[in-house]
Amino acid sequence: MICNNRTLINEYREKRGLLPDVSQQEETMTQQSRKNKTRHRGHNEGSIRPTPNGTWRAWVTLKSGKRISKTPLTKSEAHDWLQLKIMEAEEALDAERTLGE
């Protein structure tokens, strides 16, 4: 039977009741940070952040460079407003195009 050194070390530590080695702790911390990592929005998808008073603030920068924002009560309302404004901005770009474009 072939065993690598890590297996032998882990078996020894378990028998002695010792703490796991640092590499196992790092692996556990990495797994936890991946679970807790928030989703990041891409370019032109806007932003949603909590405010100190408990509401949420959503804002998006339009293609013209203008930044619009709103402060709804809940995160889901902020998300819905953000999606609506992004769709409206896309429709406005389609309306501005001419037949030759």
ChimeraX attribute file (.defattr): number of C-alpha atoms within 10 A of each C-alpha:
attribute: neighborCount
match mode: 1-to-1
recipient: residues
	/A:1	2
	/A:2	4
	/A:3	7
	/A:4	7
	/A:5	9
	/A:6	10
	/A:7	10
	/A:8	11
	/A:9	12
	/A:10	16
	/A:11	12
	/A:12	12
	/A:13	14
	/A:14	12
	/A:15	8
	/A:16	9
	/A:17	9
	/A:18	10
	/A:19	11
	/A:20	12
	/A:21	12
	/A:22	9
	/A:23	9
	/A:24	12
	/A:25	12
	/A:26	11
	/A:27	11
	/A:28	11
	/A:29	12
	/A:30	12
	/A:31	11
	/A:32	11
	/A:33	11
	/A:34	9
	/A:35	9
	/A:36	9
	/A:37	8
	/A:38	8
	/A:39	6
	/A:40	8
	/A:41	10
	/A:42	8
	/A:43	9
	/A:44	11
	/A:45	16
	/A:46	20
	/A:47	18
	/A:48	20
	/A:49	13
	/A:50	14
	/A:51	11
	/A:52	7
	/A:53	7
	/A:54	9
	/A:55	14
	/A:56	20
	/A:57	21
	/A:58	21
	/A:59	20
	/A:60	21
	/A:61	18
	/A:62	16
	/A:63	11
	/A:64	7
	/A:65	8
	/A:66	8
	/A:67	11
	/A:68	13
	/A:69	17
	/A:70	15
	/A:71	18
	/A:72	16
	/A:73	15
	/A:74	13
	/A:75	17
	/A:76	12
	/A:77	16
	/A:78	23
	/A:79	18
	/A:80	12
	/A:81	18
	/A:82	23
	/A:83	15
	/A:84	12
	/A:85	19
	/A:86	17
	/A:87	12
	/A:88	12
	/A:89	16
	/A:90	13
	/A:91	11
	/A:92	11
	/A:93	11
	/A:94	10
	/A:95	9
	/A:96	9
	/A:97	9
	/A:98	7
	/A:99	5
	/A:100	4
	/A:101	5
